[in-house]
Amino acid sequence: MGKPNVLARIVEGQDVHRAFGAPGDWGYHTAIGQGLYALLREKRSDG
């Protein structure tokens, strides 16, 4: 299975962070994975 079709998910109306999926889908070592992980941590700290 390949990477999620992010653009299709965004066009369907999903939030950008949901459209990209989990950080591990991209690899925590990649820029996208690190960005998604940071976004998740930020959202959790906001409550």
mmCIF file as Biopython writes it, N, C-alpha, C and O atoms, coordinates in Angstrom:
data_model
#
loop_
_atom_site.group_PDB
_atom_site.id
_atom_site.type_symbol
_atom_site.label_atom_id
_atom_site.label_alt_id
_atom_site.label_comp_id
_atom_site.label_asym_id
_atom_site.label_entity_id
_atom_site.label_seq_id
_atom_site.pdbx_PDB_ins_code
_atom_site.Cartn_x
_atom_site.Cartn_y
_atom_site.Cartn_z
_atom_site.occupancy
_atom_site.B_iso_or_equiv
_atom_site.auth_seq_id
_atom_site.auth_asym_id
_atom_site.pdbx_PDB_model_num
ATOM 1   N N  . MET A ? 1  ? 0.840   -1.180 0.000  1.0 0.0 1  A 1 
ATOM 2   C CA . MET A ? 1  ? 0.000   0.000  0.000  1.0 0.0 1  A 1 
ATOM 3   C C  . MET A ? 1  ? 0.882   1.239  0.000  1.0 0.0 1  A 1 
ATOM 4   O O  . MET A ? 1  ? 1.836   1.320  0.774  1.0 0.0 1  A 1 
ATOM 5   N N  . GLY A ? 2  ? 0.578   2.196  -0.850 1.0 0.0 2  A 1 
ATOM 6   C CA . GLY A ? 2  ? 1.370   3.405  -0.960 1.0 0.0 2  A 1 
ATOM 7   C C  . GLY A ? 2  ? 0.964   4.466  0.038  1.0 0.0 2  A 1 
ATOM 8   O O  . GLY A ? 2  ? 0.142   4.235  0.925  1.0 0.0 2  A 1 
ATOM 9   N N  . LYS A ? 3  ? 1.550   5.617  -0.125 1.0 0.0 3  A 1 
ATOM 10  C CA . LYS A ? 3  ? 1.222   6.756  0.734  1.0 0.0 3  A 1 
ATOM 11  C C  . LYS A ? 3  ? -0.229  7.161  0.517  1.0 0.0 3  A 1 
ATOM 12  O O  . LYS A ? 3  ? -0.779  6.964  -0.567 1.0 0.0 3  A 1 
ATOM 13  N N  . PRO A ? 4  ? -0.853  7.733  1.556  1.0 0.0 4  A 1 
ATOM 14  C CA . PRO A ? 4  ? -2.239  8.168  1.392  1.0 0.0 4  A 1 
ATOM 15  C C  . PRO A ? 4  ? -2.349  9.248  0.319  1.0 0.0 4  A 1 
ATOM 16  O O  . PRO A ? 4  ? -1.409  10.013 0.102  1.0 0.0 4  A 1 
ATOM 17  N N  . ASN A ? 5  ? -3.474  9.305  -0.334 1.0 0.0 5  A 1 
ATOM 18  C CA . ASN A ? 5  ? -3.709  10.325 -1.342 1.0 0.0 5  A 1 
ATOM 19  C C  . ASN A ? 5  ? -4.175  11.591 -0.628 1.0 0.0 5  A 1 
ATOM 20  O O  . ASN A ? 5  ? -5.372  11.843 -0.491 1.0 0.0 5  A 1 
ATOM 21  N N  . VAL A ? 6  ? -3.212  12.371 -0.183 1.0 0.0 6  A 1 
ATOM 22  C CA . VAL A ? 6  ? -3.467  13.541 0.648  1.0 0.0 6  A 1 
ATOM 23  C C  . VAL A ? 6  ? -4.329  14.567 -0.078 1.0 0.0 6  A 1 
ATOM 24  O O  . VAL A ? 6  ? -5.294  15.076 0.493  1.0 0.0 6  A 1 
ATOM 25  N N  . LEU A ? 7  ? -4.003  14.873 -1.303 1.0 0.0 7  A 1 
ATOM 26  C CA . LEU A ? 7  ? -4.748  15.892 -2.036 1.0 0.0 7  A 1 
ATOM 27  C C  . LEU A ? 7  ? -6.215  15.511 -2.165 1.0 0.0 7  A 1 
ATOM 28  O O  . LEU A ? 7  ? -7.089  16.362 -1.997 1.0 0.0 7  A 1 
ATOM 29  N N  . ALA A ? 8  ? -6.499  14.247 -2.461 1.0 0.0 8  A 1 
ATOM 30  C CA . ALA A ? 8  ? -7.888  13.809 -2.582 1.0 0.0 8  A 1 
ATOM 31  C C  . ALA A ? 8  ? -8.628  13.980 -1.264 1.0 0.0 8  A 1 
ATOM 32  O O  . ALA A ? 8  ? -9.795  14.372 -1.256 1.0 0.0 8  A 1 
ATOM 33  N N  . ARG A ? 9  ? -7.973  13.696 -0.168 1.0 0.0 9  A 1 
ATOM 34  C CA . ARG A ? 9  ? -8.611  13.838 1.142  1.0 0.0 9  A 1 
ATOM 35  C C  . ARG A ? 9  ? -8.887  15.299 1.469  1.0 0.0 9  A 1 
ATOM 36  O O  . ARG A ? 9  ? -9.928  15.617 2.044  1.0 0.0 9  A 1 
ATOM 37  N N  . ILE A ? 10 ? -7.966  16.191 1.107  1.0 0.0 10 A 1 
ATOM 38  C CA . ILE A ? 10 ? -8.171  17.617 1.353  1.0 0.0 10 A 1 
ATOM 39  C C  . ILE A ? 10 ? -9.323  18.126 0.497  1.0 0.0 10 A 1 
ATOM 40  O O  . ILE A ? 10 ? -10.172 18.878 0.974  1.0 0.0 10 A 1 
ATOM 41  N N  . VAL A ? 11 ? -9.350  17.716 -0.760 1.0 0.0 11 A 1 
ATOM 42  C CA . VAL A ? 11 ? -10.413 18.140 -1.660 1.0 0.0 11 A 1 
ATOM 43  C C  . VAL A ? 11 ? -11.771 17.650 -1.153 1.0 0.0 11 A 1 
ATOM 44  O O  . VAL A ? 11 ? -12.782 18.328 -1.333 1.0 0.0 11 A 1 
ATOM 45  N N  . GLU A ? 12 ? -11.794 16.476 -0.522 1.0 0.0 12 A 1 
ATOM 46  C CA . GLU A ? 12 ? -13.036 15.937 0.030  1.0 0.0 12 A 1 
ATOM 47  C C  . GLU A ? 12 ? -13.468 16.672 1.287  1.0 0.0 12 A 1 
ATOM 48  O O  . GLU A ? 12 ? -14.548 16.401 1.812  1.0 0.0 12 A 1 
ATOM 49  N N  . GLY A ? 13 ? -12.669 17.580 1.775  1.0 0.0 13 A 1 
ATOM 50  C CA . GLY A ? 13 ? -13.060 18.404 2.909  1.0 0.0 13 A 1 
ATOM 51  C C  . GLY A ? 13 ? -12.441 18.046 4.241  1.0 0.0 13 A 1 
ATOM 52  O O  . GLY A ? 13 ? -12.829 18.614 5.262  1.0 0.0 13 A 1 
ATOM 53  N N  . GLN A ? 14 ? -11.496 17.127 4.269  1.0 0.0 14 A 1 
ATOM 54  C CA . GLN A ? 14 ? -10.847 16.800 5.537  1.0 0.0 14 A 1 
ATOM 55  C C  . GLN A ? 14 ? -9.900  17.914 5.937  1.0 0.0 14 A 1 
ATOM 56  O O  . GLN A ? 14 ? -9.343  18.610 5.089  1.0 0.0 14 A 1 
ATOM 57  N N  . ASP A ? 15 ? -9.724  18.075 7.252  1.0 0.0 15 A 1 
ATOM 58  C CA . ASP A ? 15 ? -8.706  18.998 7.738  1.0 0.0 15 A 1 
ATOM 59  C C  . ASP A ? 15 ? -7.353  18.537 7.222  1.0 0.0 15 A 1 
ATOM 60  O O  . ASP A ? 15 ? -7.132  17.346 7.004  1.0 0.0 15 A 1 
ATOM 61  N N  . VAL A ? 16 ? -6.459  19.480 7.032  1.0 0.0 16 A 1 
ATOM 62  C CA . VAL A ? 16 ? -5.144  19.144 6.482  1.0 0.0 16 A 1 
ATOM 63  C C  . VAL A ? 16 ? -4.429  18.119 7.351  1.0 0.0 16 A 1 
ATOM 64  O O  . VAL A ? 16 ? -3.868  17.154 6.831  1.0 0.0 16 A 1 
ATOM 65  N N  . HIS A ? 17 ? -4.442  18.316 8.674  1.0 0.0 17 A 1 
ATOM 66  C CA . HIS A ? 17 ? -3.710  17.373 9.525  1.0 0.0 17 A 1 
ATOM 67  C C  . HIS A ? 17 ? -4.325  15.978 9.481  1.0 0.0 17 A 1 
ATOM 68  O O  . HIS A ? 17 ? -3.603  14.990 9.616  1.0 0.0 17 A 1 
ATOM 69  N N  . ARG A ? 18 ? -5.626  15.875 9.297  1.0 0.0 18 A 1 
ATOM 70  C CA . ARG A ? 18 ? -6.258  14.554 9.175  1.0 0.0 18 A 1 
ATOM 71  C C  . ARG A ? 18 ? -5.991  13.948 7.803  1.0 0.0 18 A 1 
ATOM 72  O O  . ARG A ? 18 ? -5.836  12.733 7.677  1.0 0.0 18 A 1 
ATOM 73  N N  . ALA A ? 19 ? -5.938  14.775 6.794  1.0 0.0 19 A 1 
ATOM 74  C CA . ALA A ? 19 ? -5.704  14.288 5.434  1.0 0.0 19 A 1 
ATOM 75  C C  . ALA A ? 19 ? -4.329  13.633 5.296  1.0 0.0 19 A 1 
ATOM 76  O O  . ALA A ? 19 ? -4.164  12.681 4.534  1.0 0.0 19 A 1 
ATOM 77  N N  . PHE A ? 20 ? -3.355  14.142 6.030  1.0 0.0 20 A 1 
ATOM 78  C CA . PHE A ? 20 ? -2.011  13.584 5.943  1.0 0.0 20 A 1 
ATOM 79  C C  . PHE A ? 20 ? -1.874  12.270 6.683  1.0 0.0 20 A 1 
ATOM 80  O O  . PHE A ? 20 ? -0.950  11.507 6.402  1.0 0.0 20 A 1 
ATOM 81  N N  . GLY A ? 21 ? -2.769  11.981 7.623  1.0 0.0 21 A 1 
ATOM 82  C CA . GLY A ? 21 ? -2.700  10.726 8.365  1.0 0.0 21 A 1 
ATOM 83  C C  . GLY A ? 21 ? -1.756  10.811 9.546  1.0 0.0 21 A 1 
ATOM 84  O O  . GLY A ? 21 ? -1.425  11.898 10.019 1.0 0.0 21 A 1 
ATOM 85  N N  . ALA A ? 22 ? -1.330  9.657  10.013 1.0 0.0 22 A 1 
ATOM 86  C CA . ALA A ? 22 ? -0.470  9.576  11.190 1.0 0.0 22 A 1 
ATOM 87  C C  . ALA A ? 22 ? 0.981   9.857  10.829 1.0 0.0 22 A 1 
ATOM 88  O O  . ALA A ? 22 ? 1.409   9.580  9.708  1.0 0.0 22 A 1 
ATOM 89  N N  . PRO A ? 23 ? 1.739   10.406 11.774 1.0 0.0 23 A 1 
ATOM 90  C CA . PRO A ? 23 ? 3.156   10.667 11.508 1.0 0.0 23 A 1 
ATOM 91  C C  . PRO A ? 23 ? 3.910   9.415  11.064 1.0 0.0 23 A 1 
ATOM 92  O O  . PRO A ? 23 ? 4.783   9.479  10.199 1.0 0.0 23 A 1 
ATOM 93  N N  . GLY A ? 24 ? 3.564   8.278  11.664 1.0 0.0 24 A 1 
ATOM 94  C CA . GLY A ? 24 ? 4.238   7.034  11.311 1.0 0.0 24 A 1 
ATOM 95  C C  . GLY A ? 24 ? 3.964   6.561  9.892  1.0 0.0 24 A 1 
ATOM 96  O O  . GLY A ? 24 ? 4.732   5.776  9.335  1.0 0.0 24 A 1 
ATOM 97  N N  . ASP A ? 25 ? 2.865   7.039  9.303  1.0 0.0 25 A 1 
ATOM 98  C CA . ASP A ? 25 ? 2.583   6.692  7.911  1.0 0.0 25 A 1 
ATOM 99  C C  . ASP A ? 25 ? 3.676   7.207  6.987  1.0 0.0 25 A 1 
ATOM 100 O O  . ASP A ? 25 ? 3.950   6.613  5.944  1.0 0.0 25 A 1 
ATOM 101 N N  . TRP A ? 26 ? 4.291   8.303  7.371  1.0 0.0 26 A 1 
ATOM 102 C CA . TRP A ? 26 ? 5.317   8.945  6.554  1.0 0.0 26 A 1 
ATOM 103 C C  . TRP A ? 26 ? 6.718   8.627  7.060  1.0 0.0 26 A 1 
ATOM 104 O O  . TRP A ? 26 ? 7.701   8.789  6.336  1.0 0.0 26 A 1 
ATOM 105 N N  . GLY A ? 27 ? 6.801   8.171  8.317  1.0 0.0 27 A 1 
ATOM 106 C CA . GLY A ? 27 ? 8.088   7.923  8.951  1.0 0.0 27 A 1 
ATOM 107 C C  . GLY A ? 27 ? 8.434   9.102  9.849  1.0 0.0 27 A 1 
ATOM 108 O O  . GLY A ? 27 ? 8.452   10.251 9.408  1.0 0.0 27 A 1 
ATOM 109 N N  . TYR A ? 28 ? 8.706   8.803  11.103 1.0 0.0 28 A 1 
ATOM 110 C CA . TYR A ? 28 ? 9.018   9.865  12.059 1.0 0.0 28 A 1 
ATOM 111 C C  . TYR A ? 28 ? 10.321  10.587 11.711 1.0 0.0 28 A 1 
ATOM 112 O O  . TYR A ? 28 ? 10.573  11.679 12.220 1.0 0.0 28 A 1 
ATOM 113 N N  . HIS A ? 29 ? 11.133  10.003 10.870 1.0 0.0 29 A 1 
ATOM 114 C CA . HIS A ? 29 ? 12.403  10.611 10.481 1.0 0.0 29 A 1 
ATOM 115 C C  . HIS A ? 29 ? 12.244  11.606 9.325  1.0 0.0 29 A 1 
ATOM 116 O O  . HIS A ? 29 ? 13.190  12.321 8.994  1.0 0.0 29 A 1 
ATOM 117 N N  . THR A ? 30 ? 11.064  11.658 8.711  1.0 0.0 30 A 1 
ATOM 118 C CA . THR A ? 30 ? 10.866  12.562 7.573  1.0 0.0 30 A 1 
ATOM 119 C C  . THR A ? 30 ? 10.334  13.910 8.058  1.0 0.0 30 A 1 
ATOM 120 O O  . THR A ? 30 ? 9.802   14.016 9.163  1.0 0.0 30 A 1 
ATOM 121 N N  . ALA A ? 31 ? 10.478  14.910 7.241  1.0 0.0 31 A 1 
ATOM 122 C CA . ALA A ? 31 ? 9.988   16.245 7.589  1.0 0.0 31 A 1 
ATOM 123 C C  . ALA A ? 31 ? 8.472   16.240 7.789  1.0 0.0 31 A 1 
ATOM 124 O O  . ALA A ? 31 ? 7.967   16.890 8.704  1.0 0.0 31 A 1 
ATOM 125 N N  . ILE A ? 32 ? 7.746   15.514 6.945  1.0 0.0 32 A 1 
ATOM 126 C CA . ILE A ? 32 ? 6.290   15.456 7.087  1.0 0.0 32 A 1 
ATOM 127 C C  . ILE A ? 32 ? 5.924   14.745 8.390  1.0 0.0 32 A 1 
ATOM 128 O O  . ILE A ? 32 ? 5.076   15.228 9.140  1.0 0.0 32 A 1 
ATOM 129 N N  . GLY A ? 33 ? 6.546   13.622 8.660  1.0 0.0 33 A 1 
ATOM 130 C CA . GLY A ? 33 ? 6.271   12.893 9.895  1.0 0.0 33 A 1 
ATOM 131 C C  . GLY A ? 33 ? 6.576   13.726 11.134 1.0 0.0 33 A 1 
ATOM 132 O O  . GLY A ? 33 ? 5.805   13.718 12.094 1.0 0.0 33 A 1 
ATOM 133 N N  . GLN A ? 34 ? 7.680   14.434 11.120 1.0 0.0 34 A 1 
ATOM 134 C CA . GLN A ? 34 ? 8.044   15.279 12.253 1.0 0.0 34 A 1 
ATOM 135 C C  . GLN A ? 34 ? 7.054   16.424 12.424 1.0 0.0 34 A 1 
ATOM 136 O O  . GLN A ? 34 ? 6.691   16.768 13.549 1.0 0.0 34 A 1 
ATOM 137 N N  . GLY A ? 35 ? 6.615   17.013 11.320 1.0 0.0 35 A 1 
ATOM 138 C CA . GLY A ? 35 ? 5.635   18.093 11.386 1.0 0.0 35 A 1 
ATOM 139 C C  . GLY A ? 35 ? 4.295   17.621 11.926 1.0 0.0 35 A 1 
ATOM 140 O O  . GLY A ? 35 ? 3.676   18.303 12.744 1.0 0.0 35 A 1 
ATOM 141 N N  . LEU A ? 36 ? 3.847   16.463 11.474 1.0 0.0 36 A 1 
ATOM 142 C CA . LEU A ? 36 ? 2.583   15.913 11.964 1.0 0.0 36 A 1 
ATOM 143 C C  . LEU A ? 36 ? 2.664   15.571 13.450 1.0 0.0 36 A 1 
ATOM 144 O O  . LEU A ? 36 ? 1.717   15.797 14.203 1.0 0.0 36 A 1 
ATOM 145 N N  . TYR A ? 37 ? 3.799   15.029 13.857 1.0 0.0 37 A 1 
ATOM 146 C CA . TYR A ? 37 ? 3.981   14.694 15.267 1.0 0.0 37 A 1 
ATOM 147 C C  . TYR A ? 37 ? 3.958   15.960 16.124 1.0 0.0 37 A 1 
ATOM 148 O O  . TYR A ? 37 ? 3.343   15.982 17.190 1.0 0.0 37 A 1 
ATOM 149 N N  . ALA A ? 38 ? 4.621   17.000 15.662 1.0 0.0 38 A 1 
ATOM 150 C CA . ALA A ? 38 ? 4.613   18.274 16.391 1.0 0.0 38 A 1 
ATOM 151 C C  . ALA A ? 38 ? 3.197   18.839 16.475 1.0 0.0 38 A 1 
ATOM 152 O O  . ALA A ? 38 ? 2.805   19.364 17.517 1.0 0.0 38 A 1 
ATOM 153 N N  . LEU A ? 39 ? 2.437   18.741 15.404 1.0 0.0 39 A 1 
ATOM 154 C CA . LEU A ? 39 ? 1.055   19.227 15.399 1.0 0.0 39 A 1 
ATOM 155 C C  . LEU A ? 39 ? 0.204   18.441 16.403 1.0 0.0 39 A 1 
ATOM 156 O O  . LEU A ? 39 ? -0.594  19.033 17.131 1.0 0.0 39 A 1 
ATOM 157 N N  . LEU A ? 40 ? 0.366   17.127 16.448 1.0 0.0 40 A 1 
ATOM 158 C CA . LEU A ? 40 ? -0.387  16.310 17.406 1.0 0.0 40 A 1 
ATOM 159 C C  . LEU A ? 40 ? -0.045  16.682 18.837 1.0 0.0 40 A 1 
ATOM 160 O O  . LEU A ? 40 ? -0.938  16.798 19.677 1.0 0.0 40 A 1 
ATOM 161 N N  . ARG A ? 41 ? 1.236   16.871 19.127 1.0 0.0 41 A 1 
ATOM 162 C CA . ARG A ? 41 ? 1.656   17.261 20.478 1.0 0.0 41 A 1 
ATOM 163 C C  . ARG A ? 41 ? 1.064   18.619 20.841 1.0 0.0 41 A 1 
ATOM 164 O O  . ARG A ? 41 ? 0.612   18.825 21.967 1.0 0.0 41 A 1 
ATOM 165 N N  . GLU A ? 42 ? 1.068   19.533 19.893 1.0 0.0 42 A 1 
ATOM 166 C CA . GLU A ? 42 ? 0.518   20.872 20.135 1.0 0.0 42 A 1 
ATOM 167 C C  . GLU A ? 42 ? -0.978  20.798 20.435 1.0 0.0 42 A 1 
ATOM 168 O O  . GLU A ? 42 ? -1.462  21.444 21.365 1.0 0.0 42 A 1 
ATOM 169 N N  . LYS A ? 43 ? -1.701  20.013 19.651 1.0 0.0 43 A 1 
ATOM 170 C CA . LYS A ? 43 ? -3.148  19.879 19.866 1.0 0.0 43 A 1 
ATOM 171 C C  . LYS A ? 43 ? -3.458  19.246 21.211 1.0 0.0 43 A 1 
ATOM 172 O O  . LYS A ? 43 ? -4.427  19.633 21.864 1.0 0.0 43 A 1 
ATOM 173 N N  . ARG A ? 44 ? -2.657  18.283 21.637 1.0 0.0 44 A 1 
ATOM 174 C CA . ARG A ? 44 ? -2.875  17.640 22.939 1.0 0.0 44 A 1 
ATOM 175 C C  . ARG A ? 44 ? -2.618  18.602 24.089 1.0 0.0 44 A 1 
ATOM 176 O O  . ARG A ? 44 ? -3.305  18.552 25.109 1.0 0.0 44 A 1 
ATOM 177 N N  . SER A ? 45 ? -1.638  19.472 23.929 1.0 0.0 45 A 1 
ATOM 178 C CA . SER A ? 45 ? -1.335  20.416 24.999 1.0 0.0 45 A 1 
ATOM 179 C C  . SER A ? 45 ? -2.369  21.532 25.072 1.0 0.0 45 A 1 
ATOM 180 O O  . SER A ? 45 ? -2.522  22.166 26.116 1.0 0.0 45 A 1 
ATOM 181 N N  . ASP A ? 46 ? -3.088  21.782 23.963 1.0 0.0 46 A 1 
ATOM 182 C CA . ASP A ? 46 ? -4.138  22.796 23.953 1.0 0.0 46 A 1 
ATOM 183 C C  . ASP A ? 46 ? -5.387  22.315 24.682 1.0 0.0 46 A 1 
ATOM 184 O O  . ASP A ? 46 ? -6.235  23.117 25.074 1.0 0.0 46 A 1 
ATOM 185 N N  . GLY A ? 47 ? -5.494  21.024 24.858 1.0 0.0 47 A 1 
ATOM 186 C CA . GLY A ? 47 ? -6.626  20.476 25.585 1.0 0.0 47 A 1 
ATOM 187 C C  . GLY A ? 47 ? -7.614  19.887 24.697 1.0 0.0 47 A 1 
ATOM 188 O O  . GLY A ? 47 ? -8.635  19.379 25.160 1.0 0.0 47 A 1 
#
